[in-house]
Amino acid sequence: MNKTLLKLSAVAIAAGMLAAPTFAQQVNAFCSTNQSWCELAATEFTKSTGIKVVQTHLGTGEALVRLKAEAANPKTDIWWGGTGDPFLAAAEEKLLDTYRPAYTKDLYDWSVRQYDMSGNTVGAFYTSFIGMGWNEETLAKKKLAAPKCWADLTDPKYKGEIEMAHPGSSGGAYTIVAGLIQLMGEDAAFEYMKKLHKNITSYTKSSQAQAKNVARGEAGIGISFLFGFEEERQAGFKSVKSVAPCEGTAYELGGIALIKGARNADNAKKYYDWLMGPVGQGIGAKANSLQNPANKTFKQDAKIPTMEGVKLINYDFKKYGASTERKRILERWEKEVNSLPR
């Protein structure tokens, strides 16, 4: 080949390289918090970094099942949002990678403790507590008083009025069940849940459904995280009210974790750090998702419900986040509660 042909070949190769398509960087995520937060976070992160977020919105129970199914060939890089118990179960089953951020000094103690307890596999992304919400107009039409305590919800007058999620698919609903066990003792809690079951109209797939169904009058009373009812009230559904149960209540530490064997590990870590930073943490309130954020270096939005005066139980995240304990409780709930007629 002469020098002219060599030059032409080099030019052609260079032109071809310039013309070749460029592939955008990407991160694959499961998001289990409110869909509005999931979507806005993904959009803003991509704007900021140029990294495309391919994100699936799943309840935490569903996400755990998916991660188990793809364990041999992980397709997901990061999982964030949603109650932390299933995250701990995933950590126990070696599905998560270890990561302790350098900025733990910027996080509240309850978030840092989650890293310590999980061997640096699970962080606490936010916190929120279980409450009950109701639609004043719906209850007024039926001449029903609003509930204030767990004990109120088993009154036969509420038959067909109460909605909660299924604890097998919803991490929030599992938090309710595990919280009742810790509040009342296991056998007493199951007796309580049998009575409550008679008043349940349906068990939904996700605990994010209750506030919306109460707001639209499709359910009179919902049991879920209290912030969801507050979100609906602030969105214009002024008949929605809520309260933390008088006896005491459980709370969640929303999880965040990197997936072991992730294909896009570097980008996953960038997304993780952005989500845990002030910008990512502040996205929640902008998306009308009103959990209490883990990062303490910025001013929390005034729309977020205060935890002042709420009686929180001493929730044992290690015990009730263990996969064997979770499996045992869910099996007992199916056998002794969900199998009963309503």
Secondary structure, DSSP 4 states (H G I P E B T S, - for coil): --HHHHHHHHHHHHHHHHHSPPPPPEEEEEE-S-HHHHHHHHHHHHHHH--EEEEEE--HHHHHHHHHHTTTS----EEE-S-SHHHHHHHHTT-EE----TTGGGB-HHHHHHHHHTTSS-EEEEEEEEEEEEEHHHHHHTT-PPP-SGGGGG-GGGTTTEEEE-TTT-HHHHHHHHHHHHHH-HHHHHHHHHHHHTTEEEEES-TTHHHHHHHTTS-SEEEEEHHHHHHHHHTT-TTEEEE--TT-B-EEEEEEEEETT-TTHHHHHHHHHHHHSHHHHHHHHHTT--PEESB-SSPPPTTSPP-TT--B----HHHHHSHHHHHHHHHHHIIIIITS--
